[in-house]
Amino acid sequence: MRQRIRHMALALSAAVVVGTGALTPVQAAASSASRPDTVRQGLDALVRADGVPAALATVRDRDGRIRQYTAGVGDVATGAKVPVDGQVRIGSNTKTFTAVVVLQLVGEGKVDLDALVDRYLPGLVRGEGIDGAHITVRQLLQHTSGLADYEGLLDEPSLRDRYFEPRELLDLALGQKPVFAPGEKFGYSSTNYVLAGLIVQKVTGRPLAEEIDRRIVRHLGLRHTYFPAVGDRTIREPHPHGYRKDTPDGPLGDFTEMDPSAGWAAGQMVSTGSDLNRFFSELLAGSLLPPAQLAQMRTTVPIGDTGAGAGLGILSRPLSCGGVYWGHGGDIPGYETRGGVTDDGRAVAVAVTTVPTDYGVTERLEGVVDKAFCR
C-alpha cells in the first residue's frame, strides 16, 4: 500500500489555487443557465484523458438540490454501466467514523482526549523511541503522535486474500522508529487509528464495527454503509468494479473483491456518495457529537503551508471560491474517494475506481471536487 500512503500524503500537502471575483445574483443566474456542467466535464476527462475506468459523483448545492453523475464503465470486461450512487470502498473516510465514536466516548466521560494512551492500552505501545506513556489520545486522532505508518510496510498485491488482526498492523508500525516526537507536528499515519480503534474496544468491551454501526450507521439511517465483517471480501450492493495496476504502464487488474482488514479502523468501510454526504452533513450539524466535542474535532493544526488543516478525524481544505470544506477522503486498492461538506450545506462526494499511479490524476479529481462546490 505504499502507493496509497503517497497519495494521501500528497493530497494533504497539495497547494490550492484560490480564485477571486464574485457575481451578482442576476449575473450568477445567467451564468448558471449558460455555462457547461464542469462536474460532468471533469469526470469525463478523468475517464477519457486520465484512464480511470469509472468516476461517480453526488453533489448537493446550497439550495439542497442533488445531482448524481457517472462516467466510464462499471466493469471493463463487460462494459456494464456504472451504477448511479453505487457502493465503493471508502478507505480512510473510515477514520472519521472511528474518531466520532472516540469523541462520543469523550462526551460520555469514558475517554479523556488528553489522557495518555497507556491509560487505556497499558504497556502496548512500546518500541525503539516509542512509549505510550508519552502519547495522548488527541495526538492519535490528530496525527501528531509521530508514530510510523504501517501501511507503507504492506505488500499491496497480497492484500486481496490476506487477513490481518489489528495487533499485527500495530506490530508492523512499532517495529519502526517514530518519525518525530509526540506533539511536534502533523504526520499522517493510519497507525494512529488502529490504536484509536483498540481504545474503543477496550473501553466499550464491544467490537469497533458494532460500535460504528450502532452509534453512527443505524443512528443516521445510512442504509448503504457498513463495516465489512471478518472474511467479507465482496461489496454487497450495486457497485462499479475496482481496479489496480502493479506498475504505471501495467494492465488494470480487477481488485473489487479483497480482504479489507489491512484498513480496519483506518480504512475498512464501504459506502455511497449519498451516504457519505449525509454522514458529514449530520456530523457538522451536531447530530452525532455534543457541541464541546464537535468544537474539539474542528480545532485544527496546519498541514504544512497549504491552508489545509487537520482536526480530530476530519480535515479542512480551502476552496477556490472562498471558505473551506470539511471531510476526509480515502484510498484503498481499487477505489479513491474525495469530498466533504461546507457549513452552508453544500456536499460533494467523488470516487474513481482505481488509485491512480500518477498523482496528477488525483489532483484533477480534487479539482472536480472544488468545481462541484464552487459551481
C-alpha positions, 0 to 999 in steps of 0.5 A: 500500500505504499502507493496509497500512503503517497497519495494521501500524503500528497493530497494533504500537502497539495497547494490550492489555487484560490480564485477571486471575483464574485457575481451578482445574483442576476449575473450568477443566474445567467451564468448558471443557465449558460455555462457547461456542467464542469462536474460532468466535464471533469469526470469525463476527462478523468475517464477519457484523458486520465484512464480511470475506468469509472468516476461517480459523483453526488453533489448537493448545492446550497439550495439542497438540490442533488445531482448524481453523475457517472462516467466510464464503465462499471466493469471493463470486461463487460462494459456494464454501466456504472451504477448511479450512487453505487457502493465503493470502498471508502478507505480512510473516510473510515477514520472519521467514523472511528474518531466520532465514536472516540469523541462520543466516548469523550462526551460520555466521560469514558475517554479523556482526549488528553489522557495518555494512551497507556491509560487505556492500552497499558504497556502496548505501545512500546518500541525503539523511541516509542512509549505510550506513556508519552502519547495522548489520545488527541495526538492519535486522532490528530496525527501528531503522535509521530508514530510510523505508518504501517501501511507503507510496510504492506505488500499491496498485491497480497492484500486481496486474500490476506487477513490481518488482526489489528495487533499485527498492523500495530506490530508492523508500525512499532517495529519502526522508529517514530518519525518525530516526537509526540506533539511536534507536528502533523504526520499522517499515519493510519497507525494512529487509528488502529490504536484509536480503534483498540481504545474503543474496544477496550473501553466499550468491551464491544467490537469497533464495527458494532460500535460504528454501526450502532452509534453512527450507521443505524443512528443516521439511517445510512442504509448503504454503509457498513463495516465489512465483517471478518472474511467479507471480501465482496461489496454487497450492493450495486457497485462499479468494479475496482481496479489496480495496476502493479506498475504505471504502464501495467494492465488494470487488474480487477481488485473489487473483491479483497480482504479489507482488514489491512484498513480496519479502523483506518480504512475498512468501510464501504459506502455511497456518495449519498451516504457519505454526504449525509454522514458529514452533513449530520456530523457538522450539524451536531447530530452525532457529537455534543457541541464541546466535542464537535468544537474539539474535532474542528480545532485544527493544526496546519498541514504544512503551508497549504491552508489545509488543516487537520482536526480530530478525524476530519480535515479542512481544505480551502476552496477556490471560491472562498471558505473551506470544506470539511471531510476526509477522503480515502484510498484503498486498492481499487477505489479513491474517494474525495469530498466533504461538506461546507457549513452552508450545506453544500456536499460533494462526494467523488470516487474513481475506481482505481488509485491512480499511479500518477498523482496528477490524476488525483489532483484533477479529481480534487479539482472536480471536487472544488468545481462541484462546490464552487459551481 
